[in-house]
């Protein structure tokens, strides 16, 4: 199965751009199309000063657009989106397919003084997203959540083949992300695709460099720092072979502590 991942700047209301890249993914026979964090809404620092009604209207428009596009292109689309319900704000990943959507609500938010999502967003209990496309089992989480072992233990227990990490990275943090997710991929013998945003907010640079890692912890593809589409092929047999060879899951289950 082929997966397309699009590292983009903010896309609000830009139908032409999203249509172009979806058509390119379709030509490559991709079944899944992934967007990074804060691509369909303004960046978090802008949201902090934005009227909640504007956020809601913007998100409603984008949700309706992606529902329609998932139908038009017969693709599953994974996209982070801000959900507003009764004056509460949630950060979610939408899985759009066949004109419908279901959500995973972010469980762990950044609590830092310069980037305090924990204070801004509300929380709603939600299990990490898992779904199948053909015989490939797919998991999806937000970038910050990939730091926590609980998510990976959940995906390992559910026999996920590929984890999609939808993120936004700045401050020259690429090397940390790269080494961490290479290790996660290898220790869990699964593919990991990190989709990262590009562009700027004031003097903050979102550096892109989205990448895919195979179940052996090896890089398959890495993009540039500009707007770009990546395509990667996911092999169920490669996942099975890697798990058979390393036996990490079997040994993990037999630990007595």
C-alpha positions as CSV (number, residue, x, y, z in Angstrom):
1,X,0.0,0.0,0.0
2,X,1.2,3.5,-0.8
3,X,1.0,6.4,1.6
4,X,1.2,10.1,0.5
5,X,2.3,12.7,3.1
6,X,2.2,16.4,2.4
7,X,4.4,18.8,4.3
8,X,2.6,22.1,3.9
9,X,2.2,25.6,5.3
10,X,-1.2,26.7,6.6
11,X,-3.9,25.8,4.1
12,X,-7.1,27.6,5.2
13,X,-9.6,28.0,2.3
14,X,-7.0,27.0,-0.4
15,X,-8.9,24.5,-2.5
16,X,-6.6,24.7,-5.4
17,X,-3.5,23.6,-3.5
18,X,-5.1,20.7,-1.7
19,X,-6.8,19.5,-4.9
20,X,-3.5,19.5,-6.7
21,X,-1.6,17.4,-4.2
22,X,-4.5,15.0,-3.8
23,X,-4.6,14.5,-7.5
24,X,-0.8,13.8,-7.4
25,X,-1.3,11.2,-4.7
26,X,-4.1,9.6,-6.7
27,X,-1.8,9.3,-9.7
28,X,0.7,7.5,-7.5
29,X,-2.1,5.1,-6.4
30,X,-1.8,6.1,-2.8
31,X,-4.6,5.0,-0.5
32,X,-3.8,7.3,2.4
33,X,-3.0,11.1,2.4
34,X,-1.6,12.8,5.5
35,X,-1.4,16.4,6.5
36,X,0.7,17.9,9.4
37,X,-0.4,19.8,12.5
38,X,-1.8,23.4,12.0
39,X,-2.2,23.0,8.2
40,X,-6.0,23.4,8.2
41,X,-6.1,26.1,10.9
42,X,-3.9,29.0,11.8
43,X,-0.9,28.2,14.0
44,X,-1.5,27.9,17.7
45,X,0.0,31.3,18.6
46,X,-2.5,32.9,16.3
47,X,-5.4,30.9,17.7
48,X,-4.7,32.2,21.2
49,X,-5.9,35.7,20.1
50,X,-8.6,34.7,17.6
51,X,-12.3,34.8,18.3
52,X,-13.7,31.3,19.0
53,X,-16.4,31.8,16.5
54,X,-13.8,32.4,13.7
55,X,-12.0,29.2,14.6
56,X,-15.3,27.3,14.5
57,X,-16.3,28.7,11.1
58,X,-12.9,28.0,9.6
59,X,-12.8,24.4,10.9
60,X,-16.4,23.7,9.7
61,X,-15.4,24.9,6.2
62,X,-12.3,22.7,6.2
63,X,-14.1,19.6,7.5
64,X,-16.8,19.9,4.9
65,X,-14.2,20.3,2.2
66,X,-12.2,17.3,3.3
67,X,-15.3,15.1,3.5
68,X,-16.1,16.0,-0.1
69,X,-12.5,15.5,-1.3
70,X,-12.2,12.1,0.4
71,X,-15.2,11.1,-1.7
72,X,-14.0,12.7,-4.9
73,X,-10.5,11.1,-4.8
74,X,-11.5,7.9,-3.0
75,X,-8.7,8.4,-0.5
76,X,-8.5,8.2,3.3
77,X,-7.3,11.6,4.5
78,X,-5.7,12.1,8.0
79,X,-5.7,15.8,9.0
80,X,-5.4,17.6,12.3
81,X,-8.3,20.0,12.9
82,X,-9.6,22.2,15.8
83,X,-13.0,21.1,16.9
84,X,-15.2,23.7,18.7
85,X,-18.2,22.4,20.7
86,X,-20.2,24.5,23.1
87,X,-17.4,27.0,23.5
88,X,-14.9,24.2,24.2
89,X,-11.8,23.8,21.9
90,X,-10.4,20.4,21.1
91,X,-7.4,19.4,19.0
92,X,-8.2,16.3,17.0
93,X,-7.1,14.2,14.1
94,X,-9.9,13.7,11.6
95,X,-10.0,10.5,9.5
96,X,-11.9,11.5,6.4
97,X,-13.2,8.7,4.1
98,X,-16.1,8.2,1.8
99,X,-17.6,11.6,2.7
100,X,-17.5,10.9,6.4
101,X,-15.2,11.7,9.3
102,X,-14.3,10.3,12.7
103,X,-12.0,11.9,15.3
104,X,-9.2,11.1,17.7
105,X,-8.9,13.8,20.3
106,X,-5.4,14.7,21.5
107,X,-4.6,13.3,25.0
108,X,-1.3,15.0,25.9
109,X,-0.7,18.7,25.2
110,X,2.4,20.7,25.4
111,X,2.5,22.6,28.8
112,X,5.4,25.0,28.2
113,X,5.2,28.8,28.8
114,X,6.0,29.7,25.2
115,X,3.7,27.1,23.7
116,X,1.0,26.2,26.3
117,X,-1.6,24.1,24.5
118,X,-2.5,22.4,27.8
119,X,-3.9,25.7,29.1
120,X,-5.7,26.7,25.8
121,X,-7.4,23.4,24.7
122,X,-10.0,21.3,26.5
123,X,-9.6,17.5,26.8
124,X,-11.8,14.7,25.8
125,X,-11.0,11.1,26.6
126,X,-10.1,9.2,23.4
127,X,-8.1,6.1,22.5
128,X,-5.4,6.5,19.9
129,X,-6.7,6.2,16.4
130,X,-6.4,2.8,14.7
131,X,-7.9,1.7,11.4
132,X,-7.3,-0.6,8.5
133,X,-6.7,0.0,4.8
134,X,-6.7,-3.4,3.1
135,X,-4.4,-5.6,5.2
136,X,-2.4,-2.7,6.6
137,X,-3.2,-1.6,10.2
138,X,-2.6,2.1,10.7
139,X,-2.2,4.2,13.9
140,X,-2.2,8.0,14.2
141,X,-1.1,10.3,17.0
142,X,0.1,13.9,17.4
143,X,3.8,14.8,17.4
144,X,4.1,15.6,21.1
145,X,2.4,12.4,22.0
146,X,5.1,10.3,20.3
147,X,7.4,11.0,23.3
148,X,5.3,8.8,25.6
149,X,5.7,5.0,25.9
150,X,2.0,4.4,26.5
151,X,1.1,5.2,22.9
152,X,3.7,2.8,21.5
153,X,2.7,0.0,23.9
154,X,-0.9,0.4,22.7
155,X,0.1,0.3,19.1
156,X,2.3,-2.7,19.7
157,X,-0.5,-4.6,21.5
158,X,-2.9,-3.8,18.6
159,X,-0.4,-5.1,16.1
160,X,-0.2,-1.8,14.2
161,X,1.9,-1.9,11.0
162,X,2.5,1.9,10.6
163,X,2.2,4.8,12.9
164,X,1.5,8.3,11.4
165,X,3.0,11.1,13.6
166,X,1.3,14.4,12.6
167,X,3.5,17.1,13.9
168,X,4.8,20.7,13.8
169,X,8.5,21.1,14.7
170,X,10.6,24.2,15.2
171,X,13.7,25.4,17.0
172,X,16.2,23.1,15.3
173,X,14.7,20.1,16.9
174,X,15.0,17.8,13.9
175,X,17.8,15.6,15.1
176,X,16.0,14.7,18.3
177,X,12.8,13.8,16.5
178,X,14.7,11.8,13.9
179,X,16.7,9.7,16.3
180,X,13.7,9.1,18.7
181,X,11.3,8.0,15.9
182,X,14.0,5.8,14.3
183,X,14.3,4.1,17.6
184,X,10.5,3.8,18.1
185,X,10.2,2.2,14.6
186,X,13.0,-0.4,15.3
187,X,12.0,-1.3,18.9
188,X,8.4,-1.9,17.8
189,X,9.2,-3.2,14.3
190,X,6.7,-1.0,12.5
191,X,6.9,1.8,10.0
192,X,6.8,5.4,11.3
193,X,5.9,8.3,9.1
194,X,6.5,11.8,10.6
195,X,4.6,14.5,8.7
196,X,5.9,18.0,9.7
197,X,4.8,21.5,8.8
198,X,6.8,24.1,6.9
199,X,6.6,27.9,6.9
200,X,7.1,30.5,9.6
201,X,5.3,32.2,12.5
202,X,7.2,35.5,13.2
203,X,10.8,34.3,13.7
204,X,9.8,30.7,14.4
205,X,10.7,28.4,11.5
206,X,8.9,25.1,10.8
207,X,11.5,23.1,9.1
208,X,9.7,20.3,7.3
209,X,12.0,17.4,6.7
210,X,9.2,14.9,7.0
211,X,10.4,11.3,6.8
212,X,9.4,7.7,6.8
213,X,11.3,4.9,8.7
214,X,11.0,1.2,8.0
215,X,10.5,-1.6,10.7
216,X,14.3,-2.0,10.9
217,X,14.7,1.6,12.0
218,X,16.1,2.7,8.6
219,X,15.2,5.8,6.7
220,X,13.2,5.3,3.5
221,X,12.6,8.9,2.5
222,X,13.2,12.4,3.9
223,X,11.8,15.5,2.4
224,X,13.3,19.0,2.1
225,X,12.4,22.1,4.1
226,X,10.0,23.3,1.5
227,X,6.4,22.4,0.6
228,X,6.6,18.9,-0.8
229,X,4.7,15.6,-1.2
230,X,6.3,12.3,-0.2
231,X,5.2,8.8,-1.2
232,X,6.2,5.7,0.6
233,X,5.2,2.1,0.1
234,X,4.2,0.1,3.2
235,X,4.8,-3.7,3.1
236,X,2.9,-6.0,5.5
237,X,5.5,-8.7,4.8
238,X,8.3,-6.5,5.8
239,X,6.6,-5.9,9.2
240,X,6.1,-9.6,9.7
241,X,9.6,-10.5,8.8
242,X,11.1,-7.9,11.1
243,X,9.0,-9.0,14.0
244,X,9.8,-12.6,13.3
245,X,13.5,-11.9,13.2
246,X,13.8,-9.7,16.3
247,X,11.1,-11.2,18.5
248,X,10.8,-8.0,20.7
249,X,7.1,-8.4,21.3
250,X,7.4,-12.0,22.3
251,X,10.1,-11.2,24.8
252,X,8.3,-8.2,26.1
253,X,5.2,-10.2,26.9
254,X,7.3,-12.7,28.9
255,X,8.7,-10.2,31.3
256,X,7.6,-10.8,34.9
257,X,7.9,-7.2,36.1
